[in-house]
Amino acid sequence: MSDAKKKHASHAPAPPASAPPKAGVIPWPPVIYVAGIAISLILHALYPLPWFGSPMSDILVAVGWLALLAFVALFFTAIRTMSKAKTPINPNAQPEHLVINGPFGITRNPIYLADTLLLIGVGFVSEIAWFLPMALVAAFLTQKVAIEREERWLADKFGKRYRDYSKRVRRWI
Protein backbone atom coordinates (compact mmCIF):
# COMPACT_ATOMS: atom_id res chain seq x y z
CA MET A 1 0.00 0.00 0.00
CA SER A 2 1.41 3.40 -0.92
CA ASP A 3 2.02 6.09 1.71
CA ALA A 4 -0.86 8.18 0.30
CA LYS A 5 -3.27 5.22 0.59
CA LYS A 6 -2.04 4.45 4.14
CA LYS A 7 -2.55 8.07 5.16
CA HIS A 8 -6.07 8.13 3.68
CA ALA A 9 -6.96 4.78 5.27
CA SER A 10 -5.88 5.95 8.72
CA HIS A 11 -8.21 8.97 8.52
CA ALA A 12 -11.23 7.04 7.31
CA PRO A 13 -14.03 7.09 9.88
CA ALA A 14 -14.36 3.85 11.79
CA PRO A 15 -17.80 2.24 11.87
CA PRO A 16 -19.53 2.68 15.21
CA ALA A 17 -18.61 -0.14 17.58
CA SER A 18 -22.07 -0.31 19.01
CA ALA A 19 -24.25 0.07 15.95
CA PRO A 20 -27.69 -1.46 16.41
CA PRO A 21 -28.42 -4.78 14.74
CA LYS A 22 -30.42 -4.97 11.54
CA ALA A 23 -34.21 -4.94 11.70
CA GLY A 24 -35.78 -8.33 12.16
CA VAL A 25 -33.23 -9.54 14.70
CA ILE A 26 -34.84 -11.43 17.58
CA PRO A 27 -35.34 -9.20 20.64
CA TRP A 28 -33.60 -11.48 23.15
CA PRO A 29 -34.93 -10.27 26.52
CA PRO A 30 -38.49 -11.60 26.06
CA VAL A 31 -37.07 -14.89 24.76
CA ILE A 32 -34.77 -15.13 27.80
CA TYR A 33 -37.62 -14.59 30.27
CA VAL A 34 -40.00 -16.99 28.49
CA ALA A 35 -37.21 -19.57 28.50
CA GLY A 36 -36.75 -18.91 32.23
CA ILE A 37 -40.43 -19.70 32.80
CA ALA A 38 -40.27 -22.88 30.70
CA ILE A 39 -37.05 -24.10 32.32
CA SER A 40 -38.44 -23.43 35.80
CA LEU A 41 -41.54 -25.50 35.04
CA ILE A 42 -39.53 -28.33 33.47
CA LEU A 43 -37.07 -28.45 36.37
CA HIS A 44 -39.94 -28.42 38.85
CA ALA A 45 -41.57 -31.36 37.06
CA LEU A 46 -38.30 -33.33 37.00
CA TYR A 47 -36.62 -32.22 40.24
CA PRO A 48 -39.05 -30.44 42.56
CA LEU A 49 -37.34 -28.43 45.28
CA PRO A 50 -38.72 -28.26 48.81
CA TRP A 51 -40.75 -25.20 49.77
CA PHE A 52 -41.38 -23.48 53.08
CA GLY A 53 -44.20 -24.54 55.40
CA SER A 54 -46.79 -22.27 57.00
CA PRO A 55 -46.67 -19.44 58.04
CA MET A 56 -43.59 -18.59 55.92
CA SER A 57 -45.27 -20.02 52.81
CA ASP A 58 -48.28 -17.76 53.32
CA ILE A 59 -46.05 -14.71 53.72
CA LEU A 60 -44.11 -15.58 50.55
CA VAL A 61 -47.34 -16.01 48.57
CA ALA A 62 -48.41 -12.53 49.69
CA VAL A 63 -44.98 -11.15 48.71
CA GLY A 64 -45.39 -12.92 45.36
CA TRP A 65 -48.70 -11.15 44.72
CA LEU A 66 -47.04 -7.82 45.58
CA ALA A 67 -44.22 -8.63 43.12
CA LEU A 68 -46.81 -9.42 40.43
CA LEU A 69 -48.62 -6.13 41.10
CA ALA A 70 -45.26 -4.33 40.88
CA PHE A 71 -44.61 -6.15 37.58
CA VAL A 72 -47.89 -4.93 36.10
CA ALA A 73 -47.45 -1.35 37.33
CA LEU A 74 -43.82 -1.06 36.27
CA PHE A 75 -44.22 -2.80 32.91
CA PHE A 76 -47.25 -0.85 31.72
CA THR A 77 -46.04 2.48 33.10
CA ALA A 78 -42.73 2.01 31.26
CA ILE A 79 -44.51 1.09 28.02
CA ARG A 80 -46.78 4.14 28.32
CA THR A 81 -43.82 6.42 29.09
CA MET A 82 -41.91 5.15 26.04
CA SER A 83 -44.98 5.51 23.82
CA LYS A 84 -45.51 9.09 24.95
CA ALA A 85 -41.85 9.83 24.19
CA LYS A 86 -42.31 8.26 20.74
CA THR A 87 -39.38 5.92 21.26
CA PRO A 88 -39.43 2.26 20.19
CA ILE A 89 -40.18 -0.46 22.71
CA ASN A 90 -38.32 -3.08 20.66
CA PRO A 91 -34.90 -3.48 22.32
CA ASN A 92 -33.25 -3.82 18.89
CA ALA A 93 -34.50 -0.48 17.58
CA GLN A 94 -32.32 2.52 18.26
CA PRO A 95 -34.22 5.19 20.21
CA GLU A 96 -34.60 8.74 18.97
CA HIS A 97 -35.22 10.17 22.44
CA LEU A 98 -33.60 9.56 25.82
CA VAL A 99 -36.41 8.69 28.23
CA ILE A 100 -35.50 9.65 31.80
CA ASN A 101 -38.87 10.34 33.41
CA GLY A 102 -41.53 8.09 34.93
CA PRO A 103 -40.16 4.69 35.93
CA PHE A 104 -36.96 5.51 34.02
CA GLY A 105 -36.23 8.03 36.78
CA ILE A 106 -36.02 5.13 39.26
CA THR A 107 -34.34 2.42 37.16
CA ARG A 108 -32.70 2.59 33.74
CA ASN A 109 -34.34 -0.74 32.82
CA PRO A 110 -37.88 -0.80 34.21
CA ILE A 111 -39.18 -3.34 31.68
CA TYR A 112 -36.38 -5.81 32.39
CA LEU A 113 -36.81 -5.24 36.13
CA ALA A 114 -40.54 -5.88 35.69
CA ASP A 115 -39.83 -9.11 33.81
CA THR A 116 -37.56 -10.24 36.65
CA LEU A 117 -40.28 -9.38 39.19
CA LEU A 118 -42.67 -11.50 37.13
CA LEU A 119 -40.49 -14.59 37.56
CA ILE A 120 -39.99 -13.91 41.28
CA GLY A 121 -43.71 -13.27 41.82
CA VAL A 122 -44.78 -16.40 39.95
CA GLY A 123 -42.22 -18.40 41.93
CA PHE A 124 -43.58 -17.20 45.28
CA VAL A 125 -47.26 -17.51 44.32
CA SER A 126 -46.87 -20.96 42.73
CA GLU A 127 -44.41 -22.10 45.41
CA ILE A 128 -42.03 -23.33 42.69
CA ALA A 129 -38.54 -22.59 43.94
CA TRP A 130 -36.93 -22.96 40.50
CA PHE A 131 -38.34 -19.57 39.45
CA LEU A 132 -36.05 -17.77 41.89
CA PRO A 133 -32.66 -18.87 40.50
CA MET A 134 -34.07 -18.61 36.96
CA ALA A 135 -35.02 -14.97 37.67
CA LEU A 136 -31.38 -14.27 38.55
CA VAL A 137 -30.10 -16.16 35.50
CA ALA A 138 -32.55 -14.33 33.21
CA ALA A 139 -31.54 -10.96 34.66
CA PHE A 140 -27.84 -11.76 34.24
CA LEU A 141 -28.29 -12.96 30.64
CA THR A 142 -30.44 -9.93 29.80
CA GLN A 143 -27.76 -7.65 31.14
CA LYS A 144 -25.06 -9.36 29.05
CA VAL A 145 -27.11 -9.82 25.86
CA ALA A 146 -29.13 -6.60 25.83
CA ILE A 147 -28.52 -4.02 28.53
CA GLU A 148 -24.79 -3.55 28.06
CA ARG A 149 -25.26 -3.20 24.28
CA GLU A 150 -28.17 -0.78 24.73
CA GLU A 151 -26.10 1.31 27.12
CA ARG A 152 -23.32 1.61 24.54
CA TRP A 153 -25.85 2.79 21.92
CA LEU A 154 -27.30 5.34 24.31
CA ALA A 155 -23.86 6.63 25.33
CA ASP A 156 -22.86 6.95 21.66
CA LYS A 157 -26.09 8.68 20.68
CA PHE A 158 -26.76 10.93 23.68
CA GLY A 159 -23.22 11.39 25.05
CA LYS A 160 -22.89 13.43 28.23
CA ARG A 161 -26.65 13.57 28.78
CA TYR A 162 -26.81 9.76 28.99
CA ARG A 163 -23.65 9.52 31.10
CA ASP A 164 -25.09 12.03 33.59
CA TYR A 165 -28.37 10.10 33.66
CA SER A 166 -26.59 6.78 34.25
CA LYS A 167 -24.72 8.33 37.19
CA ARG A 168 -28.02 9.45 38.76
CA VAL A 169 -30.15 6.36 38.05
CA ARG A 170 -29.06 2.81 38.77
CA ARG A 171 -29.14 0.06 36.11
CA TRP A 172 -31.53 -2.18 38.06
CA ILE A 173 -32.64 -0.71 41.42
QUIKA-V493398 format. One record per helix or strand of 2 or more residues. SS is the DSSP state (hx for helix, st for strand). FROM is the first residue (numbers start at 1). LEN is the number of residues. If there is no record, write none. Layout:
# QUIKA-V493398
ss->SS from->FROM len->LEN
ss->SS from->FROM len->LEN
This chain:
# QUIKA-V493398
ss->hx from->3 len->9
ss->hx from->28 len->19
ss->hx from->56 len->29
ss->hx from->102 len->4
ss->hx from->110 len->17
ss->hx from->130 len->39
